[in-house]
């Protein structure tokens, strides 16, 4: 038996594990709900498994908010819905989302609040209906952040989101129903061609994080600005769960057939580096590199050798003239400077002061020159990276056109 399991096909094992997500032992689940180990550990859950129908319904709902807002001539609209699912008795630290249900809620910016009486009645009626037809419960909520397409994802929790999530967790967690929050970035999803969503759980207010400057995804960022840009002002109040997507063996077979017979044409007919997001990133990279080169160009030109006396040599020229001009007594060329005082009072001689100033100036100029050279090298490398990416994309697109163009 052991030899059979050790030689099992990995693909078969993956399909079997995915099929297991569609069923569960009711007794084990009830025991897990009664014990509720997540009440004693704010970071108990580590991952989320989302079914294909749940992902499709979430994405369709979030994209409808984008289209609705744009058609009105304004910004995309935030939407919200509820998650149906359960904790998994076989992998207790994983939550399973089997289905989602949109709610008639719209919002803007970072405010999506379910406080309307009609919405509350809709949620109650929906819950009563599902109690008679489904064995899962409402175990979370999702909403969208359709802000813009930038370098970082907009999947994070705002202050309003944290307040809403804490209310749900306080109401549901003690009764064996751990609550989850999912944030969807629909604009980034459209730009990248794949779901952009993240799952979170909130810390209780009394929780003290043991690791300083640790972000929700476990990364440690020492710059406050970087933390705020990626995770919002409440970055220390919640943590991220790993997201996986599961699919039954039959669905995998259908998708494999579609991919083999049809979807391969889309892969060969498109080039990601020629897409809208890649083009915007290329323009931003070129502008940033040009600004850096323009900003550091005077220092690079002035620091060159020879007798030109550029801008980079101005401090040393001024210091040299200040040390050698004036009274007599300066050290002759090639003579070592005097370290002690002069003959009339023990004060340092002008030659000593001049030599010290010159050596200090040389050290400063050398350090500045090295910094400028490093900055120039980084700027040039950024230009090379942008050019290489665009060149590879253009070559790939040209080859595809030549190979698949109709003659």
Secondary structure, 3 states (H helix, E strand, C coil): CHHHHHCCCHHHHHHHHHHHCCCCCHHHHHHHHHHCHHHCCCCCCCEEEEEHHHHHHHHHHHHHHHHHHHHCCCCCCEEEEEEEEEECCCCCCEEEEEEEEEEEEEEECCECCCCCHHHHHHHHHHHHHHHCCCCCEEEEEEEECCCCCCCCCCCCCCHHHHHHHHHHHHHHHHHCCCCEEEEECHHHHHHHCCCCEEEEEECCCCCCCCCCCECCCCCECCCHHHHHHHHCCCCCCEEEEEEEEECCHHHHHHHHHHHHHHHHHHHHHCCHHHCHHHHHHHHHHHHHHHHHHHHHHHHHHHCCCCCCCCHHHHHHHHHHHHHHCCCCCCCCCCCCCCCCECCCCCCECHHHHHHHHHHHHHHHHHHHHHHHHHHHHHHHHHHHHHHHHHHHHHHHHHHHHHHHCCC
